[in-house]
């Protein structure tokens, strides 16, 4: 752009443009003169030889990797990022998300790229059931390889806004990338441009990409993730800051229950299954860092524990600690529910521990001496009442029992009865080894 301005200024100074400013005379080497009416000129573009016919653009489209048959479209841009009207389309050629477009005739070194299609969901370990769209904006000067991913998508609108405000393309890209990373409390100086990142190679920057991809995906449907992407992009467009706390909380709500080991294993298995080489980066520390440092707050759990279940008051409700119950032994049968409503992809285990006991004196008989027995309070499950629970054996050594949800995206319930207690109830969501929640309950017997 500076070159264009300098040349036009020079032409004006030497009088190539007439005083009436209605005609331009262009002198070519060899003495050839071209006369052009200025009202017929739309724009003046100086192209370098490497931006003529013959440009190649290739790379990878990744969320997880896009599937073979997904579409790639390259949009030709002018130096101002305004579209020239030309576009070039191709299909992704394999399940790694690979694409290549050859012999492109481009107006400048700037292109916008769009991919549409199905992809491998690294969180669920399954292929998506709907298509998504990802975008990238790139300067291809001196390079032909570039990738499309969630970072290229999130920063695109912000880059365009910054350039319209007067910043250069490179300045806009660096600033927009830093602002996107800041949403997730990540700081990284001299980071590669987002189009150079990939989830198939080790490295700090690639781990950051995979962490952000996983948090955006969470346990969302494709339409839910697309809506979240759009809302974040629009929110940060003008000031680079995620001001909408509900969007930040939405990220955190899913981040706290992500199983980073399973996500990495899902990707390793996927690339092995399709016969592709990969070295998936480690990324869990970036999610942990976001959880520990973010200003956003958890507003929703992916598991709901309602106050009432199918069989009465829900023992798993997070808002209640005292219940009215009874067992067959006490002569009363006042059942309680053991209900959890699971979201998509959620894993859950509940552990109950008896915390207290009564001392019982057993009188002496002709054959036994008097002794003292310790009786710990217990709970009882009605056979055949379980819905979506695997019920572990009662451990008589430490008076504990575990209950594991069988399938995600379904409710769990059963009939349970308690003696007076107290009992410790621990909730382990998403294979966590540390309780996500815990409470102590007591029961009044009737």
N, C-alpha and C positions, 0 to 999 in steps of 0.2 A: 504494500500500500504506500509506503514512504517513497518507493521508487516511482510510482505512478504520479504522486503529488509533485515530486521534484521535476519530472519530465514535463508535466502540464504547465508548471510555473515557468520553466525554461522556454517552452513554446510561446507562452504569453509574452514574455520579456522580449523575444526576438521578433515578435510580430507575425508569427506564423498564423495565429488566430487574428482575423481581421478586426479592425477597430469597432466595427458594428457588431462584432461577436456573433455573426450569423453564418459564418463560413469558416471551416478549418481546412488548411492546406497541409497535407502530409508529404514530406520529402523522403523518398527512399534512396538508398545508395544506388548510384548509377544514374541519378538525375531524374528519376521517375517522380512525377508529381500527381498526388491524388487530391481532389477537391471534394469536401463533404459539407453539406448544409448542417449547421449545428442542431437545428430542430429535428433532424433525423437520427441524431446520436442518442442512444439509450444509455450506454456506458462505454468506458474505455478500459480494456483489459490487456495487460502484458503477461503473456504466458511463457514460462520457461520450457525448454525442450522436453524435459522429463514428464511434463503434464499433458502431453499430446496423446495421440492414440497409442495404446500399448501398456497402460498401467495395469498392475495386478494387485488385488486385495485378497488376502486369505487369512484364516485364523480359526478360532474356536468360539462357539456360542455355548455359554455355560450358565446354568443356574446351579443344580446339577447339569450334566451334559444334555444338550438338546438331542432329540432323536432324529434318525435318518428320515429325510422327507420334509423336515421343517424348512421354512422358506427364509431366504436372506435377500434383502433389498438394499442396494447402495444408492443413496441420493446424492447427485452432483450438486455442490454448493459453490457460490461465488465467494470472493474473498471477504465479503461482509457477512457470510453465512446465509445469505438469501439463496433460496433454491433456484437453480438454473432451469428447472423443468425437466431435466434428464434423470432417469433412474435405470438401474440395471439389476436384474433379478436372477437368482439361482436357488438351488436346493442344497440343504445339508446332505452330505454324502455318506455319513456313517453315524453310529450311535455315540461317537465321541464329541459330536457337534462340529465336525470339520466342514469348512466351506472354502471355496476359491472362485473368484471372478476374474477373468482375464480380458486383456485387450480393451480396457475401459478408456473412453475419451472424456477427460475431466477438465473442468473450467478453472480449477484452482487446486491447491493442496489440501482443501478441507472437504470432508465427506461426512454424511450422516448415514448410519447403518441401522437397519431394523431387522430383527428376527422374530418370527411367529411360529409357534409350534408346541408340540408336547416335549416333555423333558423328564429326566430321572430325578425324583424327589429324594434328596439325600437324607431328610429327616425321617420319612416314612419307610424308605428303602424300596419304594415302588415307583412305577411310571405314573406320571400325572394323568388324571382323567379328563382334563380340559387343557386347552392351549393358553399360553401366555405370550406377551409381547415384551421384548427387551430392546433398548436403544443404545446407541453409542455415537459420540461426536469425536472426530479425530483429525489430526494433522498428519497426513501420510508422507510428508517430506522425508525422503531418504529411507523409507520403510514400506514394506508391503504386508507385513504380518501384524494383525491386531485382533484382539478378542473382544467379545461382547459379554458383559456380566452385570451383576446388580450395581456395582460401583459406577460403571459407565452410564448406566441408566439413571441412577439417583443424581448424578452431577450434571447431566446434560442441560436441563432447563436453567440451572444456576450459571453455567458457563455462558449460555446465550445471553442471559441478562447482564452479566458482567461485561461482555464484549460490547453490548449496546451502550453501556455506561462509559466506554472509552478504554477499557483494559485490553491488552493484547490477548491473543488466544492462549499462549503459554502461561501468562500470568493468571488468566481466568481458570485454566485447568488446575493449576497448582492450588489456588485458593479454594475452588469448589471441592476438590478432593479432601483438603484439610477440614473443611466445614462438615462434610459428610462423616468423616472419621470422628469428629468431635461429638457428634450425636451419640456415638457409642463409647465415648470417653477414651478414644485411642489417639495417641500422638505419635507421629512417625515423620522425622525429617528426611528429606531427600528420597521420598518414596517414588517408586516407579509409577509412570502414568498408568491409569487403570486398565487401558487396553493391552498392557504387557503382562497382566496378572493372569494366573491360571490356578485352578484347584487341583491340578494333577502333578504339581511339583512342590518340593519342600521350599521353605523360605519364609521369612517373617511376613513379607507383604502378601504372599499367597495364603498364609494362615489367617491374616486379617480379612482377606476377601471371603474365605470360607466361613469364618465366624459371623460376618455380617450377613452373608447369604443364608446361613442357618437361622439366625435370629429373625430375619425378615420372613423366612418361610414358616418357622414355627410349626404348629399343628394346624395351619390354615388351609382352606381350600384354595384352588387357583384363583377364583374370583375374589376371595377375601384378601389374598396376598396382592393381587393387582390393585385393589382399592387402596390398600395400605401404601403401596409404592407411589401411587398417584397422589395421595394426600400428603405424604412426606415431601415429594418433589415440589408440589405447589406451595407448601408451607415454607420451605427454605429458599425458594426462588429469589426473593427480593432482598433478604438480609442474611441468608446463610445459617440461620438459627432455627432449630425446631422449637417453635413457640407453643404449639398445641400439646399440652401435657397429656391429653388423652391418647395421642399417638405414641408418645414416649412410654406411657404406661402399658400400651398394647405390646410394644416391643419387650418390655420387662416381664409382663405376665407370662409370655412364652419362653423367654430366655431362662428363667429360673427353673424350668422343668426340662430343658433340653438334655438329652443324653449324648454328650459329645463323643464318647467312645463308640457308641452304636452308630452315630452319624459317619464317623471316619471309616468304621468297618463296612458300613453300607456302600460307601463309595469304592473302597478297595475291592469288595466282592463284585460290584457292578463292572468295574473296569476289567477284572479278571474274567468275568462271564462273557464279555464281548471281545476278549482277546487283545486288550489294549494295555500298553505300558503306562503305569502311573506311580507316583510317589506322593500320595496324599499328605498334605502338611498337617502338623498338629496345630490345634487352634483353640483348645478349651480355655487357655489362660485369658484370652481376650474376652470371652463371654463372662468368665468369673470376674474380671476387672470391671466390666460394664455393670454387673449386678452389685458389686461392692461400692462403686463410686458414683453411680448415676443419681441425679436429683429426682428422677421419676419414682413413683411409688406403685406398688402392686395394687391393682384395683379389682382383679378377678382371678380366681383359681380355675384351672382347667378341669378340676373335679368339684362337683357340687355335692354338699352334704345337707340335704333338706332337713327341716325340723321334724317332719312327719314322713314315715315310710308306708309301705303296704300293710304293715302289721302293727302300727301304733307309733309312739314316739321313737325318733331315730337316735340310737345310741351314738352315732357318728356325727351328729350335729355339732358344729363348732361353737355354738352359742349356748349350749346347755350342759350342766354337769351333774344335776340331781334328777333321779328318775324314780318312778314308782314301779316296782316289779315284784316278782316272786317266782318260786320254782315249785316243781312238783313235790319236792322234799318238804317245803314249808306248808304245803297244802293249798297254796294259791297258784293260780296260773294267769299271770298278767304279762303277756308277751310284749316285747319291744322289737323294733325294726333295726336292721343292720344295713343301712342303705347308702350307696354312693352312686352318683350319676356321672359317668365318665365322658370326657370329650374325646375328640379324634386323636388317636395315637397314644392315649394316656395309659400308663401302667400304674398299678396301685397294689400295695400290700398293707394290711392292718395287723398290728400285734397287740394282744391284750395280756396284761400281767396282773396277777393277784398280789396286792401289796400288804394285806393284813390277815390276821388269823385269830381265832379264839383258842384258849387253852381248855381242854376237856379232860376231866378226871375220870378215869375208868376204875370202878370199884374192884376190889380184889375178889376173886372167886376161889373155889377149892383148888383150881389148877393154875391160876395165875395170880401174880402179885399186883398190888395197886400200881398203876402207872399213869403218866401224863401224856396225852395226845395233843398234837398241834393240828388244828383243822383250819385250813385256808379256805376263804370264801371262793366260790366258783360261779361259773355260768353254764348254761345248758342250751343246746341247739336242737330245735325240732327237726327231726329227720325228714328229708324230702322237701324242706321249705326253701332251700338255697336256690338263688337265681344269680348266675354268672359269678359265683364264688367257688374257688377251690379251697377246701377247709383242711388245714393241717391237723395233725394229731395233737392231742392235748399233752403237753410236756409235764409230767409229774415231778420232774426234778426241780424245775424252777417255776412251775405253775404259769406257763405261758401257752399261747396258741396263736397261730398266724392264719390269716385269711387273704388269699391272693385273687385279684380280679382275673377272670379268664380272657375276656375280650374287651378291647376299647370301644368307645362310642356306643356303649350300652349301659343300662342301669344294673346295679347289683343290689340284692336284698336277701334277707332270710329272717326267720323267727328266732329270737334269742331271749333267754330269761336269766336274770342275775340275782344272786344273793346280795347281802347289803354292802359288801365292799370294804374299803375302797379298791378301785382297779385303775391301772394305768392303760390308757389307749394311745397308741403311737401310729402315726400315718406316714408311710413311706411312698412318696409319689415319684414316678419315673425312675425306678431302680435306685433311688437315693439310699445311701447307707446311713445317713443322718435323718432323723425324723423331720418331715416337712412341717408337721403339726403334732402336738401331743396335749393330752388333758387327763385329769384324774376325775373319775366319776364315783358317785355313791348312789345307793338305792334305798328307798324306804319300802319295807316289805309289808304286804297286806295279807 
